[in-house]
Amino acid sequence: MVGTEVAGIGTRQYGDCMLISCGCPVSGVWADPLSVTGFAMRAEELGYHGLWAFQRLLVGENQDLAPVYHSVLDPMLALTYAAARTTRIRLGVAVINLPYVAPAYLAKQAGTLDVLCGGRFDLGLGTGWSDVEYAATNSDPNPRGRRTEEYLTVLRGLFTGRPTAFDGEFYRVPPSTMAPAPVQPGGPPILLGGTADIALRRAGRIAAGWVSSSRASLQDIARGTQIVRRAAEEAGRDPDSVRIVVRGVVRAGLRDDAVPLSGTWDQIRAGAQLYAEAGVTELFYDLNWDPFIGSPDADPRAAGERAEQILTALAPNG
């Protein structure tokens, strides 16, 4: 079965379990105030489950990065802006790089956003990959595993809204309370990024799930899903409860067999079904990765028209 309606919100699922979401306008010429709110409202109207942003702080002078990374809004602020004009669609970030900011500061940001959006926020975390950004934030991702585990412990303690304290290898929180507490019990669900096997196992063991990178192939996703769920089961968790959230890079109009979400609308939908069969629980069509939309050199009017066309054509309710 390709799709069914979810009671209450009308979101179509694939393979009985996969939700369809989309990317928030945060990159390139379409990342402007009207696009952020207008696209969010339109996505909600069309039945998309969630709206996902991503983080990029800066580009080094001699750093060779794809156009999508050259002009990017802050994801937390963009999602807060979108939250003010929506009521049902979930809001997620994939991902915030945790070495860049103290966990207490991010806990306050995430908790505030969760309050303002009425408990619709999902927090994706990664450890980053840009040496330029590490230098600019005076941060070090290593050792990634122990640092990430401490970070999550601090977040979850602060999210309770009760007195908490932490004295670890990398982070310290004196006895204190963060208020107001997030709307969602225990705080926003935390998903972890990463591509190495050890990072995938960590996501299955200690997080609500795994969020993929833009570079992951369908084969990478299928393999990663198995590793994440196996780690969850080994940790005594229900593997079916672990979320697998995948950024879908869409190439509308031009078929590329290496890109499952490319070609005609029917071919893109067929590609989405392949992700569902691989065990993905949520696929978001991220139009920021479309060079005609997310590039800083794209034509603004054409970018908006193309984004509307793709969003409407691939709508869960359509």
N, C-alpha and C positions, 0 to 999 in steps of 0.2 A: 504494500500500500504506500502511495506517495505522500499523502497528506490527510490530516484530520483537523477539525477545529477544536481549539482548547476552550472549554467553557469559560465564559466571562470576558475574555479579551479577544477572542476571534483570531488567535495566532495559529497559523498552520504549522504542523510539525511534519518532519520527514521520517520515514522509517519508524513511526510510532513514538519517537522520542526526541528528534532533533529540532530545536527552535531556530528560527531565522531572525537575525538581527542585522544591523548595518553600522557603518562607521560614521562618527560625528565629523562635520566639516572643521578640521583643525589644520589642514596643510594647504599651502598654495593659495591661488587666487580666490577660491571659493570660501576660504576661512575668514568670513566677515560677519558682523553682528546679525544681519538679516538672514544669511545662510544658516548660521548656527540655530537660531530660533525657528526659522521657517522650515528647515529640513527636519528638525526634531519633531515639530508639530505634524508635518506631513508623514513622517515615518510612523508616528503614533496612530494617525488616522488610518494608515494602510495596514496596521496590525503587526508591525515589526515588534519583536519581543524586547530588544535592547538597542542602545546607542553607545558605541564604544569609541573612546579617544585614545591617543598615545602620546608619549613624552619624547621631546627632543629639545635640549637646552640651547645648543649652539653648534655651529659648524666651524671647524678650524680652517685657518687660511689656506693650508695646503692639504686639507682633508678631502678625499675623493668620495663623496656621498651621493646617493641617488637624489634626484630633484625633490622627492617627497619629503626629505629631511631638511630642506633649505629654509623653509619659512613655516614655523609651526607654533600654533597657539598653546598656551599652558593648558593641559588637559583638565585639571581640577576646576579652573576658572571657566573654561568653555562648558563643562558639564553643569556647573552651577547656573550658568546663563541659560542653558537649555532646560534645566529643571524648573525654572521660573515660568516657563510657557507650556509645560506638559504635566500630566497627572498620572499616567499609567506606565509608560515605557520605562524600562530599567536603564540605568546609566552606569557605564563601566569604563575603567581605564586599563589598557593593556599595552604597556605596563608603566608604573612608576619605578624608577631605579632607586632602590632603597639606600645604597651607599651615599646618595647625594643629599639626603635630608635626615635629621634626627627622628627616631620613631615617635617621640612625644609630639613633635611638630606635625608629622603626618597624621597621627591619631586625631589631633585637633581638627585638621582640615577634613579628614574623612568623616569624622563624627559630625562635624558641622554640615557637610554636604548631605549626609544621611538624614539629619534632622530636617533640613530645608526641602528635601525631595520626598519626605514622607517614607523613608525606608526603602529606597529603590536603588541604592548604590552597591556596586561590586568593585572590589579593590584588587587589581592585578599588580603583582610585584615582581621585579627582576633585579639582577645585579649589574646590568649595564655592559657595554662593550667599547665605549668611546674613551680613549686615553685623554682626549682634549677635555671632555666633560669631567673626568676624574680630576684632572689638574685644576680646572676652573672651580670645582666644588671642594678641593682639598680632601678628596675621599679616596678610599682604597676598598675594592670589593672583596679582597682576600682576608682570611679564608672564607670562601663564599658560603659553605655549608653552615659552619658555626655562627657566622654573622647573621645569616638569614633566620636561623632557628631562634636566636636571641631576639631579633627584630620582631618576629611574630609573637613571641612571648610578651614583649613589652606592649605591643599593640593590643593584644587581647586583654591584658590586665587593665589598661587604661579604658578600653571599650566597656568595661563592666559598669562604670560610673560609681564604683565603690573604692575605698582606700586601697592603694596598691603600692608596691615597692619592688625594685629590681636592682641587683648589683651583679653584673656579669662581666665577661671578658671584654666586651666592646661597648656596652651601653649601661647606663646607670640612671635610675629614677628614684629619687628620695621618696619617702612615704608621702603620698599625695593622692588627689582625686581629680579626675577630668570630668567636668560637667559643662553642658548637658551630655548625657550618654546618648549614643546613637539610638535611632528608633528600632533597628533590627536587634533582637536579643543576641548578645555576644558581639555585636558590631557587624559591619559589612562583611559579607563572605570574602575571604582572602584566597585568591588564586595565584599560583606561582608560574612564572615563565621558565625558560631554560631548554636547552637541547641535549646536553650531556646526559648519559644514563643516570648518573648520580643525582642530577637536578630533577629528572623525571620521577625517580623513586622518592625524592623528598616531597614533591608535590602530592604524590599519592599517599604519603605517610602522614603529613602534618597540615595540608591545606585543603580547602574546599574543592580544589581541582587544579587543572593545568590549562594555561593559555599559550597557544602556539605563536611562533614568530612568522613574519611575512615570507621568509625564505623556505619554510617547511614544505616539502613535497607531500603528495597524498601518501606515498609510501612511508615517509617520516611520521606522518600523523598516525597511520595505522599501527606502526611499530611503537610509537610513543604512548599511544592509548593503552596498549597491552602492558607496557612497563608500569605506567601510572596505576592502572587498576590492580595489577599483581602486587605492587608495593602496598596499596591500600588494604588488600586482603591479608597480606602477611602481617600488617599492623593491627589486625583485628577489626577493620572497618568494612562496611558494605561496599564492595567495589562498584556496584551499580549506582551508588549515591554520589560518586565522584564526578564532578563536572569536567568535560573536555570542551574547551572553548577555542574555536579556530578562526583566525583572521583569513577571510577569503579574498584573495586578490582577483578582481574581475577584469577580464579583457573582452568587453562587449564588442561584437561585430567582426572580430578577426579570430578564427580558430587556431589554437596552438595546442597540440596534443599534450604538451608538457604542462599546460595550465588547465586544470579541470574546469574552471569557471570561465571559459572563453567560448567565443563563437556566437551562435544564435541564442535567443532566449531559451529555447528547448534544450539546446546543448548545455547551457549554463545550469538549468534545472537538473538535467541528467547528471552533471558534475556534482551538484549539491547532494544528490542521492548517493553518490559514491562516498562522500564524507559521512553520511548517515550510516552506511554499511560498514564503515571503518570504526564506528563506535563514537562518533562526535555527538555531543549533546546540544551544542549551540554553534552555529556558523554565522559569522557576520560578514556581509558584503562590505568591504572597506574600499570605498571609492576614492579615498585619498591616494591610493596606489595607482589610479588611472592617470597617466601623464597628461591627458586632456582636461583633468579636473584638479589634481593635487599638485601640479607643477606651478611654481611661482611665475613662470613665463606663459602660462595658458591664457586664453582669452576669457575674461570673467563672465561675459554673457553666455558664451558657448559652453563654458564649464557648468554653469547653473542649469542650462537647458539639458545638457547631457546627463547630469546627476539626476534631475527630475525624471527623465526618460527611463534610466536604469532602475531607479527606486520604484517607479510605478510598474514597470514591466516584471520585476522580480518580486513584487509584493506578496507576502504570505497569504493575504486575503484574495489575491487575484488569480 
